[in-house]
């Protein structure tokens, strides 16, 4: 059995999971950035590895030729996993300025932008693959539903094409019994893969 999570780590994660408004959430992520990688290692956070594996399986052709947009890139954990699979053309966006500073210092991304999905247009040219992950635990269900509604709207508009939506049970260690899946000690999550659709040419006059 894994050692209990430190109380301070539980408090940081619970604060982020329970953030009621976007400004509060971004502030908490800014404050968490310095300890983020240490904490997610203790949480056995599997999202980066799962996302990279799913993307590697979905890409046709050499991974080094594929352009990937890492949405909510954080400190660059997904980029590290993607490089292990041979990806090298990596761009990232995140809403937290401090997380982006850490990602920029990693030198894993070609371009990084501060951007909030659903509130601002993505700062990328036409084409490429988009990779996202989110939790499915009780405290995140409202955000997950909002994210999926945004993705569905963009798909219906012809902006993005869904490649994959993969549910995973052992996403990371739960910080409370209420969040745990059937007493397993873990929470679940989802990996999303989307392809940005090309803009159709304007009809000739």
C-alpha positions as CSV (number, residue, x, y, z in Angstrom):
1,X,0.0,0.0,0.0
2,X,1.3,3.5,-0.9
3,X,2.3,5.8,1.9
4,X,-0.4,8.4,2.8
5,X,-0.2,11.7,0.9
6,X,1.3,14.6,3.0
7,X,-1.4,16.9,4.4
8,X,0.0,20.0,2.7
9,X,-0.1,18.2,-0.7
10,X,-3.7,17.2,0.0
11,X,-4.6,20.8,0.8
12,X,-3.0,22.2,-2.4
13,X,-4.8,19.6,-4.6
14,X,-8.1,20.1,-2.8
15,X,-7.8,23.9,-3.2
16,X,-7.2,23.6,-7.0
17,X,-10.0,21.0,-7.4
18,X,-12.4,23.1,-5.4
19,X,-11.7,26.5,-7.0
20,X,-15.0,28.1,-7.7
21,X,-14.0,30.7,-10.3
22,X,-11.4,30.9,-13.0
23,X,-9.3,33.8,-11.5
24,X,-9.0,31.8,-8.3
25,X,-8.0,28.7,-10.2
26,X,-5.3,30.5,-12.2
27,X,-4.0,32.1,-9.0
28,X,-3.7,28.7,-7.3
29,X,-1.9,27.2,-10.3
30,X,0.5,30.1,-10.3
31,X,1.2,29.5,-6.6
32,X,1.5,25.7,-7.2
33,X,4.0,26.0,-10.1
34,X,7.2,25.7,-8.0
35,X,6.1,22.5,-6.3
36,X,3.9,21.1,-9.1
37,X,6.2,18.4,-10.5
38,X,7.1,17.1,-7.0
39,X,3.5,16.9,-6.0
40,X,2.2,15.2,-9.1
41,X,5.0,12.6,-8.8
42,X,3.7,11.8,-5.3
43,X,0.2,11.6,-6.7
44,X,1.3,9.1,-9.4
45,X,-0.2,11.3,-12.0
46,X,-0.5,9.3,-15.2
47,X,-2.1,11.8,-17.6
48,X,1.1,12.9,-19.3
49,X,2.2,9.3,-20.1
50,X,-1.3,8.3,-21.1
51,X,-1.7,11.3,-23.4
52,X,1.6,10.8,-25.1
53,X,0.9,7.1,-25.7
54,X,-2.6,7.8,-27.1
55,X,-1.2,10.4,-29.4
56,X,1.7,8.2,-30.6
57,X,-0.8,5.5,-31.5
58,X,-3.1,8.0,-33.4
59,X,-0.5,9.7,-35.5
60,X,0.2,8.5,-39.0
61,X,3.6,8.8,-40.3
62,X,6.8,9.8,-38.5
63,X,6.0,11.5,-35.1
64,X,8.8,14.1,-35.8
65,X,6.7,15.5,-38.6
66,X,3.5,15.9,-36.6
67,X,2.6,19.2,-35.0
68,X,1.1,18.9,-31.5
69,X,-0.6,21.6,-29.5
70,X,-0.5,20.8,-25.8
71,X,-3.5,22.5,-24.2
72,X,-3.1,23.1,-20.5
73,X,0.6,22.3,-20.9
74,X,1.5,23.1,-17.3
75,X,5.2,22.8,-16.7
76,X,5.8,20.5,-19.7
77,X,5.2,17.0,-18.4
78,X,3.4,15.9,-21.5
79,X,6.1,17.3,-23.7
80,X,8.7,15.2,-22.0
81,X,6.7,12.1,-22.6
82,X,6.0,13.1,-26.2
83,X,9.7,13.5,-26.9
84,X,10.3,9.9,-25.7
85,X,7.9,8.9,-28.5
86,X,9.8,10.8,-31.1
87,X,7.7,14.0,-31.2
88,X,9.7,17.2,-31.7
89,X,7.2,19.8,-33.1
90,X,5.5,20.8,-29.8
91,X,3.5,24.0,-29.1
92,X,1.8,24.7,-25.8
93,X,-0.9,26.9,-24.2
94,X,-1.8,27.4,-20.6
95,X,-3.8,29.9,-18.5
96,X,-1.2,30.1,-15.7
97,X,1.7,32.5,-16.3
98,X,3.9,30.7,-13.7
99,X,3.3,27.3,-15.2
100,X,4.2,28.7,-18.6
101,X,7.5,30.1,-17.2
102,X,8.4,26.5,-16.0
103,X,7.4,25.1,-19.4
104,X,9.5,27.8,-21.2
105,X,12.5,26.9,-19.0
106,X,12.2,23.3,-20.1
107,X,13.0,24.2,-23.7
108,X,10.7,21.4,-24.9
109,X,8.3,23.6,-26.8
110,X,8.8,25.6,-30.1
111,X,6.1,28.1,-29.1
112,X,4.2,28.8,-25.9
113,X,1.2,31.1,-25.4
114,X,-1.0,32.1,-22.5
115,X,-4.5,31.2,-23.5
116,X,-7.7,30.0,-21.8
117,X,-9.6,27.4,-23.7
118,X,-13.2,28.5,-24.4
119,X,-12.5,32.2,-23.5
120,X,-10.0,33.0,-26.2
121,X,-9.2,31.7,-29.7
122,X,-6.3,29.3,-29.9
123,X,-3.2,31.1,-31.2
124,X,-2.2,28.5,-33.7
125,X,-2.3,28.3,-37.5
126,X,-4.6,25.9,-39.4
127,X,-3.6,22.2,-39.0
128,X,-2.0,20.1,-36.3
129,X,-3.2,17.8,-33.5
130,X,-4.6,19.0,-30.2
131,X,-4.1,16.9,-27.0
132,X,-6.0,17.5,-23.7
133,X,-6.7,15.7,-20.5
134,X,-9.0,16.2,-17.6
135,X,-10.2,14.5,-14.4
136,X,-13.5,12.7,-14.0
137,X,-13.7,12.8,-10.2
138,X,-16.8,14.3,-8.5
139,X,-15.3,17.7,-7.8
140,X,-14.3,18.1,-11.5
141,X,-17.5,16.9,-13.2
142,X,-18.9,20.4,-13.8
143,X,-15.6,21.6,-15.5
144,X,-15.4,18.3,-17.5
145,X,-19.0,18.8,-18.8
146,X,-18.2,22.4,-19.7
147,X,-15.0,21.4,-21.5
148,X,-16.8,18.6,-23.4
149,X,-19.6,21.1,-24.4
150,X,-16.9,23.4,-25.8
151,X,-15.3,20.6,-27.7
152,X,-18.6,19.4,-29.1
153,X,-19.5,22.9,-30.2
154,X,-16.2,23.4,-32.0
155,X,-16.6,19.9,-33.6
156,X,-20.1,20.8,-34.8
157,X,-18.8,24.0,-36.3
158,X,-16.2,22.1,-38.3
159,X,-13.3,23.6,-36.5
160,X,-12.0,20.4,-34.9
161,X,-12.3,16.7,-35.7
162,X,-12.4,14.3,-32.7
163,X,-9.8,11.5,-33.0
164,X,-10.1,10.0,-29.5
165,X,-11.8,10.3,-26.1
166,X,-10.2,7.7,-23.8
167,X,-11.4,7.1,-20.3
168,X,-8.8,5.9,-17.7
169,X,-9.6,4.7,-14.2
170,X,-6.3,5.0,-12.4
171,X,-5.6,8.6,-13.4
172,X,-3.9,9.7,-10.1
173,X,-4.2,9.0,-6.4
174,X,-7.3,10.5,-4.7
175,X,-6.8,13.0,-2.0
176,X,-10.0,12.0,-0.2
177,X,-12.3,9.0,0.1
178,X,-15.1,11.0,-1.5
179,X,-13.0,11.5,-4.7
180,X,-11.9,7.8,-4.8
181,X,-13.4,5.4,-7.3
182,X,-15.1,2.6,-5.4
183,X,-12.4,2.7,-2.6
184,X,-9.5,2.1,-5.0
185,X,-7.6,5.2,-3.8
186,X,-7.5,6.6,-7.3
187,X,-9.6,9.0,-9.4
188,X,-10.3,8.6,-13.1
189,X,-9.7,10.9,-16.1
190,X,-10.0,11.3,-19.9
191,X,-7.5,11.8,-22.7
192,X,-8.9,13.8,-25.7
193,X,-7.3,14.0,-29.1
194,X,-8.6,16.4,-31.8
195,X,-7.3,17.4,-35.2
196,X,-7.8,21.0,-36.2
197,X,-9.7,21.1,-39.5
198,X,-8.4,23.1,-42.4
199,X,-10.3,26.3,-43.3
200,X,-12.2,25.7,-46.6
201,X,-11.2,28.1,-49.4
202,X,-13.5,31.0,-50.2
203,X,-15.7,30.5,-53.3
204,X,-14.4,32.3,-56.4
205,X,-16.4,35.4,-57.3
